[in-house]
Amino acid sequence: MWGAVLACERCGQKNWYAVDDLADQLKCERCLGHTRFPAQNPKARLQWAYRVNGPFSVPDHCNGAYVGLAAMRFLAGNHNEDATCVPSINITEKNGGSLEVDFLMWVRERRYWLREEVYLIAGECKTYAHFEPRDVRRMQVIARKFPGVVLVFATFRDKLDPQEKRSIQRLAQWERGLRPPEGWRAPIIILTAKELFSFDGAPQCWSDDSTLKDKVERFDHGKTIEATADLTQQLYLGMSPYQDWAHEEMKRRLVRGRSRRGGQ
């Protein structure tokens, strides 16, 4: 369809208008406010353009919404869990600051022994851009403010670059610092194109890769969220399985405890 693109004077978001809809006052589809048609100098603000119809007509991959929706579908829809999702939210702090989160979820996971677990999940999404250190620091702040929250890094790329891997790995190592076997402080899940473009949930989304056969066989179906965190940390961060790490960490702490007692 042929029409014009004009940025809203109120929110700055660009809107497309059909030729027949152009008027002195135009309604913004994003903030629902009104902006004036630039009649005096239309070339300065107006751009003539065709528009794709339907849900894919919003530019920049729907302002990054697609990857967030794919992540929420993977985390909830494929596991037959009860879920409540809140996309694109700002968390207001007591000091007046705010924390931007691409999505929040509450997921109730049903387990084989009839015990249910409810998880709060916070997501940071990048369609094809890279996770910056400030994104990782913001997620760590969220983990401190909401103990036990599940942190998700989701991207449509196939893998993380070395800088992203190091940054998120440091966060995962901090998260594993809680004394085992008391459990996870804030399970960290990494989702890439492998998971987000799959029609299957975890662990079926990895079953076509023969190199992951052993890891998939160790997947704990009774704890899908935690097992997904464990496996994706192995795949994308190069970390050891959580139980192996917890076992070695326990031995190291026992050795340090004996050393301190021996020095007294």
C-alpha positions as a Markdown table, in Angstrom:
| # | Residue | x | y | z |
|---|---|---|---|---|
| 1 | Met | 0.0 | 0.0 | 0.0 |
| 2 | Trp | 1.2 | 3.5 | -0.8 |
| 3 | Gly | 1.3 | 6.2 | 1.9 |
| 4 | Ala | 3.4 | 8.4 | 4.1 |
| 5 | Val | 5.6 | 7.9 | 7.1 |
| 6 | Leu | 5.5 | 10.6 | 9.8 |
| 7 | Ala | 7.1 | 10.7 | 13.3 |
| 8 | Cys | 4.8 | 11.5 | 16.2 |
| 9 | Glu | 5.5 | 14.8 | 17.8 |
| 10 | Arg | 4.6 | 13.3 | 21.2 |
| 11 | Cys | 6.4 | 10.0 | 21.4 |
| 12 | Gly | 8.8 | 10.2 | 18.4 |
| 13 | Gln | 7.6 | 6.8 | 17.0 |
| 14 | Lys | 7.1 | 6.6 | 13.3 |
| 15 | Asn | 3.6 | 5.9 | 11.9 |
| 16 | Trp | 2.5 | 5.0 | 8.4 |
| 17 | Tyr | -0.7 | 6.6 | 7.0 |
| 18 | Ala | -2.5 | 5.7 | 3.8 |
| 19 | Val | -2.9 | 8.6 | 1.3 |
| 20 | Asp | -6.7 | 8.7 | 1.9 |
| 21 | Asp | -6.1 | 9.0 | 5.7 |
| 22 | Leu | -3.9 | 12.1 | 5.6 |
| 23 | Ala | -5.4 | 15.1 | 7.4 |
| 24 | Asp | -4.5 | 18.1 | 9.4 |
| 25 | Gln | -4.5 | 16.0 | 12.7 |
| 26 | Leu | -3.2 | 12.5 | 12.6 |
| 27 | Lys | -3.5 | 9.9 | 15.4 |
| 28 | Cys | -0.4 | 8.0 | 16.5 |
| 29 | Glu | -0.9 | 4.2 | 16.6 |
| 30 | Arg | 1.8 | 3.9 | 19.3 |
| 31 | Cys | 0.9 | 6.4 | 22.0 |
| 32 | Leu | -2.6 | 7.3 | 20.7 |
| 33 | Gly | -1.8 | 11.0 | 20.8 |
| 34 | His | -2.2 | 13.4 | 17.9 |
| 35 | Thr | 0.4 | 15.0 | 15.7 |
| 36 | Arg | 0.0 | 17.8 | 13.1 |
| 37 | Phe | 0.5 | 17.2 | 9.4 |
| 38 | Pro | 3.6 | 19.2 | 8.3 |
| 39 | Ala | 1.8 | 21.3 | 5.7 |
| 40 | Gln | 4.4 | 24.1 | 5.6 |
| 41 | Asn | 7.4 | 21.9 | 5.0 |
| 42 | Pro | 6.4 | 18.3 | 4.3 |
| 43 | Lys | 9.8 | 17.3 | 2.9 |
| 44 | Ala | 11.4 | 17.9 | 6.3 |
| 45 | Arg | 9.3 | 15.3 | 8.2 |
| 46 | Leu | 7.3 | 13.4 | 5.7 |
| 47 | Gln | 8.5 | 10.3 | 3.8 |
| 48 | Trp | 6.5 | 8.6 | 1.1 |
| 49 | Ala | 6.7 | 4.8 | 1.3 |
| 50 | Tyr | 5.0 | 1.5 | 0.7 |
| 51 | Arg | 3.8 | -0.5 | 3.7 |
| 52 | Val | 3.6 | -4.2 | 4.4 |
| 53 | Asn | 0.2 | -5.3 | 5.6 |
| 54 | Gly | -0.4 | -7.4 | 8.7 |
| 55 | Pro | 1.5 | -8.1 | 11.9 |
| 56 | Phe | 4.9 | -7.8 | 10.3 |
| 57 | Ser | 4.4 | -4.2 | 9.2 |
| 58 | Val | 5.9 | -2.7 | 12.3 |
| 59 | Pro | 9.6 | -1.9 | 11.5 |
| 60 | Asp | 12.8 | -3.1 | 13.3 |
| 61 | His | 11.3 | -6.6 | 13.8 |
| 62 | Cys | 8.3 | -5.0 | 15.6 |
| 63 | Asn | 10.7 | -3.0 | 17.7 |
| 64 | Gly | 12.3 | -6.2 | 19.0 |
| 65 | Ala | 9.0 | -7.8 | 20.1 |
| 66 | Tyr | 9.3 | -10.9 | 18.0 |
| 67 | Val | 12.3 | -12.3 | 19.9 |
| 68 | Gly | 10.5 | -11.6 | 23.2 |
| 69 | Leu | 7.3 | -13.4 | 22.1 |
| 70 | Ala | 9.4 | -16.3 | 20.8 |
| 71 | Ala | 11.1 | -16.6 | 24.2 |
| 72 | Met | 7.9 | -16.5 | 26.1 |
| 73 | Arg | 6.4 | -19.1 | 23.9 |
| 74 | Phe | 9.4 | -21.4 | 24.4 |
| 75 | Leu | 9.4 | -21.0 | 28.2 |
| 76 | Ala | 5.7 | -21.5 | 28.7 |
| 77 | Gly | 3.7 | -22.7 | 25.7 |
| 78 | Asn | 5.8 | -25.7 | 24.8 |
| 79 | His | 5.9 | -27.0 | 28.4 |
| 80 | Asn | 2.1 | -27.0 | 28.9 |
| 81 | Glu | 2.6 | -24.8 | 31.9 |
| 82 | Asp | 0.4 | -22.0 | 33.4 |
| 83 | Ala | 2.0 | -18.7 | 32.5 |
| 84 | Thr | 1.3 | -14.9 | 32.9 |
| 85 | Cys | 3.4 | -12.7 | 30.6 |
| 86 | Val | 4.1 | -9.0 | 30.8 |
| 87 | Pro | 6.1 | -7.6 | 27.8 |
| 88 | Ser | 8.2 | -4.5 | 28.0 |
| 89 | Ile | 8.0 | -3.3 | 31.6 |
| 90 | Asn | 9.8 | -0.7 | 33.7 |
| 91 | Ile | 10.3 | -1.6 | 37.3 |
| 92 | Thr | 10.3 | 1.5 | 39.5 |
| 93 | Glu | 12.8 | 1.5 | 42.4 |
| 94 | Lys | 12.3 | 3.2 | 45.8 |
| 95 | Asn | 15.0 | 5.8 | 44.9 |
| 96 | Gly | 13.0 | 6.9 | 41.9 |
| 97 | Gly | 15.1 | 5.0 | 39.4 |
| 98 | Ser | 13.8 | 2.4 | 37.0 |
| 99 | Leu | 14.9 | -0.9 | 35.5 |
| 100 | Glu | 13.8 | -1.8 | 32.0 |
| 101 | Val | 12.9 | -5.4 | 31.4 |
| 102 | Asp | 12.0 | -6.7 | 28.0 |
| 103 | Phe | 9.5 | -9.2 | 29.5 |
| 104 | Leu | 8.4 | -10.7 | 32.8 |
| 105 | Met | 6.7 | -14.0 | 33.3 |
| 106 | Trp | 5.2 | -16.0 | 36.1 |
| 107 | Val | 5.3 | -19.7 | 35.2 |
| 108 | Arg | 3.8 | -22.5 | 37.3 |
| 109 | Glu | 5.6 | -25.7 | 36.5 |
| 110 | Arg | 3.8 | -29.0 | 37.2 |
| 111 | Arg | 6.0 | -31.8 | 38.4 |
| 112 | Tyr | 5.6 | -35.5 | 38.3 |
| 113 | Trp | 5.3 | -35.8 | 42.1 |
| 114 | Leu | 2.4 | -33.4 | 42.1 |
| 115 | Arg | 4.4 | -30.6 | 43.6 |
| 116 | Glu | 4.2 | -27.3 | 41.7 |
| 117 | Glu | 6.9 | -24.6 | 41.5 |
| 118 | Val | 6.2 | -21.0 | 40.5 |
| 119 | Tyr | 9.0 | -19.1 | 38.8 |
| 120 | Leu | 9.4 | -15.4 | 38.2 |
| 121 | Ile | 11.3 | -15.0 | 34.8 |
| 122 | Ala | 12.9 | -11.7 | 33.6 |
| 123 | Gly | 14.1 | -11.5 | 30.0 |
| 124 | Glu | 16.6 | -9.4 | 28.1 |
| 125 | Cys | 16.1 | -9.7 | 24.3 |
| 126 | Lys | 18.2 | -8.8 | 21.3 |
| 127 | Thr | 17.0 | -9.6 | 17.8 |
| 128 | Tyr | 20.4 | -9.5 | 16.1 |
| 129 | Ala | 22.2 | -6.9 | 18.2 |
| 130 | His | 24.7 | -7.9 | 20.9 |
| 131 | Phe | 24.2 | -8.0 | 24.7 |
| 132 | Glu | 26.2 | -5.1 | 26.2 |
| 133 | Pro | 27.9 | -5.2 | 29.6 |
| 134 | Arg | 25.3 | -2.7 | 30.9 |
| 135 | Asp | 22.5 | -5.2 | 29.9 |
| 136 | Val | 24.2 | -7.9 | 32.0 |
| 137 | Arg | 24.7 | -5.6 | 34.9 |
| 138 | Arg | 21.1 | -4.6 | 34.8 |
| 139 | Met | 20.1 | -8.3 | 35.0 |
| 140 | Gln | 22.3 | -8.8 | 38.0 |
| 141 | Val | 20.6 | -5.9 | 39.7 |
| 142 | Ile | 17.3 | -7.6 | 39.0 |
| 143 | Ala | 18.6 | -10.8 | 40.5 |
| 144 | Arg | 19.7 | -9.0 | 43.7 |
| 145 | Lys | 16.3 | -7.4 | 44.1 |
| 146 | Phe | 14.3 | -10.5 | 43.3 |
| 147 | Pro | 16.0 | -13.5 | 44.8 |
| 148 | Gly | 15.3 | -16.7 | 42.9 |
| 149 | Val | 14.3 | -14.9 | 39.7 |
| 150 | Val | 15.1 | -16.7 | 36.4 |
| 151 | Leu | 17.2 | -14.6 | 34.1 |
| 152 | Val | 16.8 | -15.1 | 30.3 |
| 153 | Phe | 19.0 | -13.8 | 27.5 |
| 154 | Ala | 17.3 | -14.3 | 24.2 |
| 155 | Thr | 18.5 | -13.6 | 20.7 |
| 156 | Phe | 17.8 | -14.8 | 17.1 |
| 157 | Arg | 21.5 | -15.2 | 16.5 |
| 158 | Asp | 23.0 | -18.7 | 16.5 |
| 159 | Lys | 25.5 | -18.1 | 19.2 |
| 160 | Leu | 27.1 | -15.5 | 21.5 |
| 161 | Asp | 30.2 | -13.6 | 20.6 |
| 162 | Pro | 33.3 | -14.0 | 22.9 |
| 163 | Gln | 32.7 | -10.7 | 24.8 |
| 164 | Glu | 29.0 | -11.6 | 25.4 |
| 165 | Lys | 30.0 | -15.1 | 26.5 |
| 166 | Arg | 32.5 | -13.8 | 29.0 |
| 167 | Ser | 30.2 | -11.2 | 30.4 |
| 168 | Ile | 27.2 | -13.6 | 30.9 |
| 169 | Gln | 29.5 | -16.3 | 32.1 |
| 170 | Arg | 30.8 | -14.1 | 35.0 |
| 171 | Leu | 27.1 | -13.5 | 35.9 |
| 172 | Ala | 26.4 | -17.2 | 35.8 |
| 173 | Gln | 29.5 | -17.9 | 38.0 |
| 174 | Trp | 28.3 | -15.3 | 40.5 |
| 175 | Glu | 24.8 | -16.9 | 40.4 |
| 176 | Arg | 26.3 | -20.3 | 41.2 |
| 177 | Gly | 28.0 | -18.9 | 44.3 |
| 178 | Leu | 25.2 | -19.9 | 46.6 |
| 179 | Arg | 26.4 | -22.7 | 48.9 |
| 180 | Pro | 25.5 | -26.0 | 47.3 |
| 181 | Pro | 23.3 | -28.0 | 47.5 |
| 182 | Glu | 21.0 | -25.2 | 48.6 |
| 183 | Gly | 20.0 | -24.5 | 45.0 |
| 184 | Trp | 20.1 | -21.8 | 42.4 |
| 185 | Arg | 20.3 | -18.1 | 43.3 |
| 186 | Ala | 19.0 | -17.0 | 39.9 |
| 187 | Pro | 19.0 | -19.6 | 37.1 |
| 188 | Ile | 20.3 | -18.1 | 33.8 |
| 189 | Ile | 18.9 | -19.4 | 30.5 |
| 190 | Ile | 20.4 | -18.5 | 27.1 |
| 191 | Leu | 18.0 | -18.9 | 24.1 |
| 192 | Thr | 19.3 | -18.6 | 20.5 |
| 193 | Ala | 17.8 | -19.3 | 17.1 |
| 194 | Lys | 18.2 | -23.1 | 17.9 |
| 195 | Glu | 15.5 | -22.9 | 20.6 |
| 196 | Leu | 13.4 | -19.9 | 19.5 |
| 197 | Phe | 12.8 | -21.2 | 16.0 |
| 198 | Ser | 12.0 | -24.7 | 17.1 |
| 199 | Phe | 8.5 | -26.0 | 17.3 |
| 200 | Asp | 9.5 | -28.3 | 20.2 |
| 201 | Gly | 10.3 | -27.3 | 23.8 |
| 202 | Ala | 13.2 | -28.5 | 25.9 |
| 203 | Pro | 14.8 | -31.0 | 25.5 |
| 204 | Gln | 13.2 | -32.0 | 22.2 |
| 205 | Cys | 14.6 | -28.9 | 20.4 |
| 206 | Trp | 18.1 | -30.4 | 20.8 |
| 207 | Ser | 17.3 | -34.0 | 20.0 |
| 208 | Asp | 18.3 | -33.7 | 16.3 |
| 209 | Asp | 21.9 | -32.9 | 17.3 |
| 210 | Ser | 23.8 | -36.2 | 17.9 |
| 211 | Thr | 26.6 | -34.4 | 19.7 |
| 212 | Leu | 24.1 | -33.4 | 22.5 |
| 213 | Lys | 22.8 | -36.9 | 23.0 |
| 214 | Asp | 24.4 | -37.4 | 26.4 |
| 215 | Lys | 23.3 | -33.9 | 27.6 |
| 216 | Val | 19.8 | -34.4 | 26.5 |
| 217 | Glu | 19.6 | -37.8 | 28.3 |
| 218 | Arg | 20.7 | -36.1 | 31.5 |
| 219 | Phe | 17.9 | -33.5 | 31.2 |
| 220 | Asp | 15.7 | -33.5 | 34.3 |
| 221 | His | 12.1 | -33.5 | 33.0 |
| 222 | Gly | 10.8 | -32.9 | 36.5 |
| 223 | Lys | 12.6 | -29.5 | 36.7 |
| 224 | Thr | 12.3 | -28.1 | 33.1 |
| 225 | Ile | 13.2 | -24.5 | 33.9 |
| 226 | Glu | 16.3 | -25.3 | 36.0 |
| 227 | Ala | 17.3 | -28.1 | 33.6 |
| 228 | Thr | 17.0 | -25.7 | 30.6 |
| 229 | Ala | 19.3 | -23.2 | 32.5 |
| 230 | Asp | 21.8 | -25.9 | 33.2 |
| 231 | Leu | 21.9 | -27.2 | 29.6 |
| 232 | Thr | 22.0 | -23.8 | 27.9 |
| 233 | Gln | 24.9 | -22.7 | 30.1 |
| 234 | Gln | 26.8 | -25.7 | 29.0 |
| 235 | Leu | 26.0 | -25.1 | 25.3 |
| 236 | Tyr | 26.5 | -21.4 | 25.1 |
| 237 | Leu | 28.8 | -20.5 | 28.0 |
| 238 | Gly | 31.0 | -23.5 | 28.1 |
| 239 | Met | 30.2 | -24.2 | 31.7 |
| 240 | Ser | 30.2 | -27.6 | 33.5 |
| 241 | Pro | 26.9 | -29.2 | 34.5 |
| 242 | Tyr | 25.5 | -27.7 | 37.7 |
| 243 | Gln | 25.6 | -30.9 | 39.7 |
| 244 | Asp | 29.3 | -31.5 | 38.7 |
| 245 | Trp | 30.2 | -28.0 | 39.6 |
| 246 | Ala | 28.3 | -28.3 | 42.9 |
| 247 | His | 30.1 | -31.5 | 43.8 |
| 248 | Glu | 33.5 | -30.0 | 43.1 |
| 249 | Glu | 32.6 | -26.8 | 44.9 |
| 250 | Met | 31.6 | -28.8 | 48.0 |
| 251 | Lys | 34.9 | -30.6 | 48.0 |
| 252 | Arg | 36.8 | -27.3 | 47.6 |
| 253 | Arg | 34.9 | -25.8 | 50.6 |
| 254 | Leu | 35.6 | -28.9 | 52.7 |
| 255 | Val | 39.3 | -28.6 | 51.9 |
| 256 | Arg | 39.4 | -24.9 | 52.8 |
| 257 | Gly | 37.5 | -25.6 | 56.0 |
| 258 | Arg | 40.0 | -28.3 | 57.0 |
| 259 | Ser | 42.9 | -26.0 | 56.2 |
| 260 | Arg | 41.5 | -23.2 | 58.4 |
| 261 | Arg | 41.0 | -25.6 | 61.3 |
| 262 | Gly | 44.5 | -27.0 | 60.9 |
| 263 | Gly | 46.0 | -23.5 | 61.0 |
| 264 | Gln | 44.3 | -22.7 | 64.3 |
